[in-house]
């Protein structure tokens, strides 16, 4: 991942509503959630939510698909993987095994 792409992704997450959307979609997994339901659940106006989802999508953190009359948003696993890999690629002076317990603990707490 290029530095500029990482900055864009981190900037997208650096806003409270977008971070809340992202966390909600992480909980939903690859099935995702319709945009209207996201807006309703987070109590954000639909037009504002549309803008937030567009920012997250441009940053490569979420993807969308059409299902009937709804647009369903879900996490972009590959985009998230690239961002996480970028963040830890130089971890622990080139000894990623040192970070393994931290990563395992984070995964155990979230999933």
N, C-alpha and C positions, 0 to 999 in steps of 0.2 A: 504494500500500500504506500502510495506517495504521501509525503508530509501534508500537502494541501488537502488531500482527501481525508486524512485523519483529522485535520483542523476543522473541516466542514462537518464531519460526523460528531466530533466533540462539541462544536458550537451548536449543532442541532439539539444535543442533549443538555446544553447549558441553559435551557429555559425551562421553568418549572412545569408548565402545562405539557410541553413536549416530553419531558422526562417522565411525567405521570402516564402519558399515552404509551410511551415505550415500555414502561414497567408493566402496564396492563396487558399489552400485546405479548410480552415475554411470558406472562402467566397463561395466556391463551394458547401459546405454542403455534405450530404451523397451521392450525385450523383458522386462526384469526378471529376477527369480529367485524361486523358491518360498521361503516363509518358513523351512521346515525346512532347506533347503540353505544359506540365509544363516546360520542358527544353527550349522550344522555347520561351515561354512567358517571362521566367526569364533570357533568354539569357545566359544559362549555357550549356556547352557541355553535350551531352547525357550520356557519360560514367561517368562524374562527378556527374550528376544528379542521376544516378543509385545508386551511393555510398551514396549520401545524403538521398535518399528515403529508402535505406536499414537501415541506422542509425535510421531514424525516425520510421521505422517499428519495428525494434528490441526494441526500447524504448516504444512501445505500443501506439504511438501517431497517426499513420496512418496504414491503412490496404490496401491490394491490391486484385484485382480480375481480372480475365482474361475475356476480351470481344473480341471475334474474335481473331485478331492478336495483339491486344493492351493489355497492362496491365494498368488498371485504378486504381489510388490511391485516397483514400478518408480519411477523418479524422476518427479516431477510437474514437467514442463518449464515449464509456465505459472507455477507457484508459485515455482520457482527464478528464472525470468525477472523476476518481480515483486520478489523480494528483491534481486537484483542491481541492478535499475533503481533501487530505493529507495536502495541504498547509494551509487550514483554519480550520482544525479540532480542534485546540486549540485557536481559535480566541477569542479575547476579554474576556479572563479569563473565558472561558466556557459559555459565553453569546452570542451565535451566532446571536441573534436578533439585537445586536448592529451593526453587520456587514451587515445586510440585506439592508440598504439603499445604501451602497457601491456596493454590488452585483447587486442590481436593476439598479443603475446608469450605471454600466459597461455593463450590458446586453442591456440597452436602447441605449447606444452609439454605440454598435457594431452591432446590429441586425435591 
